Amino acid sequence: MTRKTKEEKKLAEYRRRLKLLGQSAKPKIAVEENEPKKNIETISKVKSEQSFFKKDLRKSLIFISLIITLEFAIYFATMNR
C-alpha cells in the first residue's frame, strides 16, 4: 500500500468530521422534540405529587391531634381516680 499524502489525510479527516457531525445532529433534533413533552409530564407529576403531599400532611396532622387529645383525656380521667 502506498502512503497517504497530507492532502489525503486532510480529506479523510474532513470526511470523518462530516460523518460525526451528521450522526450527532440527528439525535439532537429528536431529543429537542421530546423535551417539551417530558416537561409537561413532569409538571403534571409534580402537581399531583404536591396534592398527595398536602393530603397526606393534613391526614397526619389530624391523626396526631386526635392521638394527643386522647392521651390528655386518658391522663385526666386517671388523675381523678
N, CA, C and O atoms as CSV, one atom per row, in Angstrom:
chain,resi,resn,atom,element,x,y,z
A,1,MET,N,N,0.832,-1.176,0.000
A,1,MET,CA,C,0.000,0.000,0.000
A,1,MET,C,C,0.879,1.243,0.000
A,1,MET,O,O,1.947,1.280,0.612
A,2,THR,N,N,0.419,2.206,-0.672
A,2,THR,CA,C,1.156,3.461,-0.695
A,2,THR,C,C,0.741,4.312,0.490
A,2,THR,O,O,-0.362,4.198,1.023
A,3,ARG,N,N,1.656,5.153,0.871
A,3,ARG,CA,C,1.368,6.038,1.995
A,3,ARG,C,C,0.455,7.169,1.557
A,3,ARG,O,O,0.458,7.598,0.403
A,4,LYS,N,N,-0.320,7.632,2.514
A,4,LYS,CA,C,-1.225,8.737,2.221
A,4,LYS,C,C,-0.447,10.056,2.233
A,4,LYS,O,O,0.464,10.255,3.036
A,5,THR,N,N,-0.821,10.914,1.354
A,5,THR,CA,C,-0.224,12.239,1.356
A,5,THR,C,C,-0.941,13.104,2.377
A,5,THR,O,O,-1.982,12.716,2.909
A,6,LYS,N,N,-0.388,14.266,2.648
A,6,LYS,CA,C,-1.003,15.177,3.617
A,6,LYS,C,C,-2.399,15.585,3.173
A,6,LYS,O,O,-3.310,15.699,3.993
A,7,GLU,N,N,-2.564,15.801,1.885
A,7,GLU,CA,C,-3.875,16.198,1.377
A,7,GLU,C,C,-4.897,15.082,1.572
A,7,GLU,O,O,-6.040,15.344,1.947
A,8,GLU,N,N,-4.491,13.840,1.320
A,8,GLU,CA,C,-5.402,12.704,1.506
A,8,GLU,C,C,-5.773,12.553,2.979
A,8,GLU,O,O,-6.915,12.242,3.316
A,9,LYS,N,N,-4.790,12.778,3.848
A,9,LYS,CA,C,-5.066,12.694,5.277
A,9,LYS,C,C,-6.056,13.781,5.706
A,9,LYS,O,O,-6.970,13.533,6.492
A,10,LYS,N,N,-5.855,14.980,5.176
A,10,LYS,CA,C,-6.779,16.068,5.495
A,10,LYS,C,C,-8.180,15.764,4.990
A,10,LYS,O,O,-9.165,16.022,5.681
A,11,LEU,N,N,-8.269,15.208,3.763
A,11,LEU,CA,C,-9.575,14.852,3.214
A,11,LEU,C,C,-10.253,13.765,4.048
A,11,LEU,O,O,-11.455,13.827,4.309
A,12,ALA,N,N,-9.467,12.769,4.463
A,12,ALA,CA,C,-10.028,11.694,5.284
A,12,ALA,C,C,-10.522,12.242,6.626
A,12,ALA,O,O,-11.594,11.862,7.100
A,13,GLU,N,N,-9.743,13.126,7.229
A,13,GLU,CA,C,-10.146,13.737,8.496
A,13,GLU,C,C,-11.411,14.575,8.316
A,13,GLU,O,O,-12.307,14.559,9.160
A,14,TYR,N,N,-11.468,15.300,7.209
A,14,TYR,CA,C,-12.645,16.114,6.909
A,14,TYR,C,C,-13.881,15.235,6.745
A,14,TYR,O,O,-14.955,15.582,7.236
A,15,ARG,N,N,-13.741,14.112,6.066
A,15,ARG,CA,C,-14.870,13.186,5.886
A,15,ARG,C,C,-15.334,12.628,7.230
A,15,ARG,O,O,-16.534,12.515,7.479
A,16,ARG,N,N,-14.381,12.279,8.094
A,16,ARG,CA,C,-14.731,11.756,9.420
A,16,ARG,C,C,-15.500,12.802,10.232
A,16,ARG,O,O,-16.487,12.488,10.898
A,17,ARG,N,N,-15.032,14.041,10.162
A,17,ARG,CA,C,-15.722,15.106,10.901
A,17,ARG,C,C,-17.131,15.323,10.371
A,17,ARG,O,O,-18.075,15.501,11.141
A,18,LEU,N,N,-17.264,15.307,9.040
A,18,LEU,CA,C,-18.598,15.453,8.460
A,18,LEU,C,C,-19.508,14.308,8.879
A,18,LEU,O,O,-20.684,14.515,9.178
A,19,LYS,N,N,-18.966,13.117,8.898
A,19,LYS,CA,C,-19.749,11.947,9.292
A,19,LYS,C,C,-20.183,12.066,10.756
A,19,LYS,O,O,-21.330,11.779,11.097
A,20,LEU,N,N,-19.252,12.493,11.615
A,20,LEU,CA,C,-19.587,12.661,13.030
A,20,LEU,C,C,-20.620,13.765,13.226
A,20,LEU,O,O,-21.539,13.622,14.032
A,21,LEU,N,N,-20.474,14.851,12.499
A,21,LEU,CA,C,-21.451,15.934,12.612
A,21,LEU,C,C,-22.822,15.494,12.125
A,21,LEU,O,O,-23.840,15.861,12.711
A,22,GLY,N,N,-22.851,14.716,11.062
A,22,GLY,CA,C,-24.123,14.219,10.538
A,22,GLY,C,C,-24.790,13.270,11.510
A,22,GLY,O,O,-26.012,13.287,11.653
A,23,GLN,N,N,-24.007,12.443,12.179
A,23,GLN,CA,C,-24.575,11.493,13.136
A,23,GLN,C,C,-25.027,12.198,14.408
A,23,GLN,O,O,-26.081,11.871,14.955
A,24,SER,N,N,-24.246,13.156,14.881
A,24,SER,CA,C,-24.604,13.811,16.135
A,24,SER,C,C,-25.764,14.782,15.957
A,24,SER,O,O,-26.462,15.081,16.926
A,25,ALA,N,N,-25.986,15.276,14.757
A,25,ALA,CA,C,-27.065,16.236,14.539
A,25,ALA,C,C,-28.434,15.559,14.611
A,25,ALA,O,O,-29.384,16.169,15.101
A,26,LYS,N,N,-28.558,14.350,14.149
A,26,LYS,CA,C,-29.852,13.672,14.134
A,26,LYS,C,C,-30.391,13.406,15.539
A,26,LYS,O,O,-31.555,13.713,15.794
A,27,PRO,N,N,-29.608,12.855,16.456
A,27,PRO,CA,C,-30.157,12.629,17.797
A,27,PRO,C,C,-30.526,13.923,18.522
A,27,PRO,O,O,-31.472,13.933,19.309
A,28,LYS,N,N,-29.806,15.005,18.276
A,28,LYS,CA,C,-30.130,16.257,18.950
A,28,LYS,C,C,-31.523,16.734,18.576
A,28,LYS,O,O,-32.257,17.233,19.429
A,29,ILE,N,N,-31.888,16.587,17.328
A,29,ILE,CA,C,-33.214,17.013,16.893
A,29,ILE,C,C,-34.282,16.172,17.583
A,29,ILE,O,O,-35.298,16.702,18.033
A,30,ALA,N,N,-34.058,14.881,17.667
A,30,ALA,CA,C,-35.031,14.002,18.306
A,30,ALA,C,C,-35.163,14.334,19.793
A,30,ALA,O,O,-36.267,14.308,20.336
A,31,VAL,N,N,-34.057,14.642,20.449
A,31,VAL,CA,C,-34.088,14.966,21.868
A,31,VAL,C,C,-34.821,16.282,22.089
A,31,VAL,O,O,-35.582,16.406,23.049
A,32,GLU,N,N,-34.609,17.263,21.223
A,32,GLU,CA,C,-35.269,18.549,21.387
A,32,GLU,C,C,-36.777,18.413,21.232
A,32,GLU,O,O,-37.527,19.099,21.928
A,33,GLU,N,N,-37.231,17.560,20.352
A,33,GLU,CA,C,-38.659,17.367,20.163
A,33,GLU,C,C,-39.287,16.681,21.375
A,33,GLU,O,O,-40.429,16.974,21.728
A,34,ASN,N,N,-38.554,15.776,22.010
A,34,ASN,CA,C,-39.103,15.030,23.141
A,34,ASN,C,C,-39.051,15.821,24.441
A,34,ASN,O,O,-39.822,15.534,25.357
A,35,GLU,N,N,-38.179,16.794,24.549
A,35,GLU,CA,C,-38.038,17.522,25.806
A,35,GLU,C,C,-39.310,18.249,26.235
A,35,GLU,O,O,-39.694,18.128,27.399
A,36,PRO,N,N,-39.982,18.994,25.365
A,36,PRO,CA,C,-41.198,19.675,25.835
A,36,PRO,C,C,-42.264,18.705,26.323
A,36,PRO,O,O,-42.965,19.002,27.291
A,37,LYS,N,N,-42.401,17.566,25.683
A,37,LYS,CA,C,-43.390,16.588,26.122
A,37,LYS,C,C,-43.047,16.080,27.514
A,37,LYS,O,O,-43.937,15.909,28.348
A,38,LYS,N,N,-41.766,15.839,27.772
A,38,LYS,CA,C,-41.357,15.367,29.088
A,38,LYS,C,C,-41.603,16.443,30.139
A,38,LYS,O,O,-42.010,16.133,31.259
A,39,ASN,N,N,-41.362,17.695,29.791
A,39,ASN,CA,C,-41.591,18.779,30.743
A,39,ASN,C,C,-43.053,18.853,31.144
A,39,ASN,O,O,-43.361,19.060,32.318
A,40,ILE,N,N,-43.954,18.687,30.194
A,40,ILE,CA,C,-45.381,18.715,30.500
A,40,ILE,C,C,-45.740,17.565,31.432
A,40,ILE,O,O,-46.507,17.738,32.379
A,41,GLU,N,N,-45.183,16.394,31.158
A,41,GLU,CA,C,-45.471,15.237,32.004
A,41,GLU,C,C,-44.912,15.439,33.402
A,41,GLU,O,O,-45.576,15.110,34.385
A,42,THR,N,N,-43.700,15.976,33.506
A,42,THR,CA,C,-43.110,16.176,34.824
A,42,THR,C,C,-43.858,17.244,35.597
A,42,THR,O,O,-43.992,17.139,36.817
A,43,ILE,N,N,-44.350,18.270,34.915
A,43,ILE,CA,C,-45.118,19.307,35.605
A,43,ILE,C,C,-46.396,18.718,36.186
A,43,ILE,O,O,-46.763,19.018,37.322
A,44,SER,N,N,-47.073,17.879,35.406
A,44,SER,CA,C,-48.300,17.272,35.919
A,44,SER,C,C,-47.994,16.311,37.063
A,44,SER,O,O,-48.771,16.210,38.012
A,45,LYS,N,N,-46.863,15.602,36.979
A,45,LYS,CA,C,-46.481,14.703,38.068
A,45,LYS,C,C,-46.167,15.494,39.326
A,45,LYS,O,O,-46.553,15.094,40.424
A,46,VAL,N,N,-45.472,16.608,39.174
A,46,VAL,CA,C,-45.123,17.428,40.332
A,46,VAL,C,C,-46.385,17.968,40.981
A,46,VAL,O,O,-46.492,17.975,42.207
A,47,LYS,N,N,-47.351,18.423,40.176
A,47,LYS,CA,C,-48.597,18.936,40.739
A,47,LYS,C,C,-49.349,17.847,41.489
A,47,LYS,O,O,-49.874,18.090,42.575
A,48,SER,N,N,-49.404,16.648,40.917
A,48,SER,CA,C,-50.113,15.569,41.591
A,48,SER,C,C,-49.375,15.138,42.853
A,48,SER,O,O,-50.003,14.800,43.857
A,49,GLU,N,N,-48.030,15.149,42.804
A,49,GLU,CA,C,-47.265,14.794,43.995
A,49,GLU,C,C,-47.480,15.827,45.094
A,49,GLU,O,O,-47.557,15.474,46.271
A,50,GLN,N,N,-47.575,17.099,44.719
A,50,GLN,CA,C,-47.813,18.133,45.721
A,50,GLN,C,C,-49.188,17.967,46.352
A,50,GLN,O,O,-49.344,18.140,47.560
A,51,SER,N,N,-50.179,17.632,45.542
A,51,SER,CA,C,-51.514,17.456,46.104
A,51,SER,C,C,-51.547,16.233,47.018
A,51,SER,O,O,-52.207,16.261,48.057
A,52,PHE,N,N,-50.845,15.159,46.650
A,52,PHE,CA,C,-50.769,13.993,47.523
A,52,PHE,C,C,-50.054,14.357,48.817
A,52,PHE,O,O,-50.456,13.914,49.893
A,53,PHE,N,N,-49.007,15.155,48.722
A,53,PHE,CA,C,-48.266,15.563,49.909
A,53,PHE,C,C,-49.158,16.365,50.847
A,53,PHE,O,O,-49.162,16.135,52.056
A,54,LYS,N,N,-49.908,17.299,50.292
A,54,LYS,CA,C,-50.795,18.120,51.123
A,54,LYS,C,C,-51.865,17.269,51.789
A,54,LYS,O,O,-52.168,17.458,52.967
A,55,LYS,N,N,-52.437,16.334,51.040
A,55,LYS,CA,C,-53.472,15.464,51.607
A,55,LYS,C,C,-52.890,14.596,52.716
A,55,LYS,O,O,-53.498,14.451,53.777
A,56,ASP,N,N,-51.715,14.019,52.476
A,56,ASP,CA,C,-51.088,13.169,53.481
A,56,ASP,C,C,-50.708,13.972,54.722
A,56,ASP,O,O,-50.872,13.497,55.845
A,57,LEU,N,N,-50.207,15.174,54.523
A,57,LEU,CA,C,-49.836,16.014,55.660
A,57,LEU,C,C,-51.064,16.361,56.493
A,57,LEU,O,O,-51.017,16.315,57.722
A,58,ARG,N,N,-52.154,16.706,55.831
A,58,ARG,CA,C,-53.388,17.046,56.544
A,58,ARG,C,C,-53.907,15.851,57.341
A,58,ARG,O,O,-54.297,15.998,58.499
A,59,LYS,N,N,-53.912,14.676,56.728
A,59,LYS,CA,C,-54.371,13.473,57.432
A,59,LYS,C,C,-53.474,13.168,58.624
A,59,LYS,O,O,-53.956,12.795,59.694
A,60,SER,N,N,-52.174,13.328,58.436
A,60,SER,CA,C,-51.241,13.052,59.530
A,60,SER,C,C,-51.459,14.013,60.689
A,60,SER,O,O,-51.462,13.597,61.848
A,61,LEU,N,N,-51.641,15.294,60.387
A,61,LEU,CA,C,-51.860,16.271,61.455
A,61,LEU,C,C,-53.157,15.999,62.204
A,61,LEU,O,O,-53.201,16.121,63.428
A,62,ILE,N,N,-54.198,15.636,61.494
A,62,ILE,CA,C,-55.475,15.301,62.143
A,62,ILE,C,C,-55.305,14.078,63.034
A,62,ILE,O,O,-55.786,14.065,64.166
A,63,PHE,N,N,-54.631,13.065,62.538
A,63,PHE,CA,C,-54.419,11.835,63.298
A,63,PHE,C,C,-53.582,12.111,64.546
A,63,PHE,O,O,-53.892,11.606,65.625
A,64,ILE,N,N,-52.527,12.906,64.403
A,64,ILE,CA,C,-51.667,13.232,65.541
A,64,ILE,C,C,-52.445,14.032,66.586
A,64,ILE,O,O,-52.319,13.774,67.783
A,65,SER,N,N,-53.246,14.996,66.142
A,65,SER,CA,C,-54.022,15.791,67.107
A,65,SER,C,C,-55.046,14.923,67.837
A,65,SER,O,O,-55.280,15.121,69.029
A,66,LEU,N,N,-55.655,13.972,67.144
A,66,LEU,CA,C,-56.586,13.057,67.812
A,66,LEU,C,C,-55.874,12.204,68.857
A,66,LEU,O,O,-56.407,11.983,69.944
A,67,ILE,N,N,-54.691,11.731,68.542
A,67,ILE,CA,C,-53.930,10.908,69.493
A,67,ILE,C,C,-53.557,11.735,70.725
A,67,ILE,O,O,-53.689,11.261,71.853
A,68,ILE,N,N,-53.094,12.964,70.513
A,68,ILE,CA,C,-52.715,13.816,71.650
A,68,ILE,C,C,-53.938,14.135,72.509
A,68,ILE,O,O,-53.845,14.133,73.736
A,69,THR,N,N,-55.069,14.405,71.886
A,69,THR,CA,C,-56.311,14.660,72.630
A,69,THR,C,C,-56.709,13.433,73.439
A,69,THR,O,O,-57.123,13.558,74.592
A,70,LEU,N,N,-56.590,12.268,72.854
A,70,LEU,CA,C,-56.908,11.024,73.555
A,70,LEU,C,C,-55.974,10.820,74.742
A,70,LEU,O,O,-56.416,10.380,75.804
A,71,GLU,N,N,-54.694,11.131,74.579
A,71,GLU,CA,C,-53.746,10.998,75.686
A,71,GLU,C,C,-54.113,11.936,76.836
A,71,GLU,O,O,-54.076,11.538,78.001
A,72,PHE,N,N,-54.468,13.182,76.508
A,72,PHE,CA,C,-54.892,14.111,77.561
A,72,PHE,C,C,-56.157,13.623,78.250
A,72,PHE,O,O,-56.278,13.728,79.471
A,73,ALA,N,N,-57.084,13.100,77.491
A,73,ALA,CA,C,-58.334,12.599,78.080
A,73,ALA,C,C,-58.042,11.435,79.015
A,73,ALA,O,O,-58.590,11.375,80.116
A,74,ILE,N,N,-57.201,10.528,78.601
A,74,ILE,CA,C,-56.850,9.383,79.457
A,74,ILE,C,C,-56.104,9.862,80.698
A,74,ILE,O,O,-56.346,9.359,81.795
A,75,TYR,N,N,-55.204,10.823,80.540
A,75,TYR,CA,C,-54.430,11.335,81.675
A,75,TYR,C,C,-55.351,11.969,82.722
A,75,TYR,O,O,-55.243,11.678,83.913
A,76,PHE,N,N,-56.247,12.830,82.266
A,76,PHE,CA,C,-57.144,13.492,83.220
A,76,PHE,C,C,-58.178,12.526,83.798
A,76,PHE,O,O,-58.630,12.708,84.928
A,77,ALA,N,N,-58.549,11.517,83.043
A,77,ALA,CA,C,-59.506,10.531,83.557
A,77,ALA,C,C,-58.860,9.692,84.648
A,77,ALA,O,O,-59.514,9.371,85.640
A,78,THR,N,N,-57.609,9.333,84.490
A,78,THR,CA,C,-56.931,8.520,85.505
A,78,THR,C,C,-56.455,9.372,86.672
A,78,THR,O,O,-56.220,8.840,87.757
A,79,MET,N,N,-56.309,10.666,86.483
A,79,MET,CA,C,-55.842,11.549,87.539
A,79,MET,C,C,-56.911,11.724,88.620
A,79,MET,O,O,-56.566,11.907,89.787
A,80,ASN,N,N,-58.175,11.673,88.272
A,80,ASN,CA,C,-59.266,11.861,89.234
A,80,ASN,C,C,-59.481,10.625,90.094
A,80,ASN,O,O,-60.103,10.732,91.151
A,81,ARG,N,N,-59.011,9.504,89.704
A,81,ARG,CA,C,-59.250,8.283,90.487
A,81,ARG,C,C,-58.356,8.161,91.654
A,81,ARG,O,O,-58.443,7.187,92.400
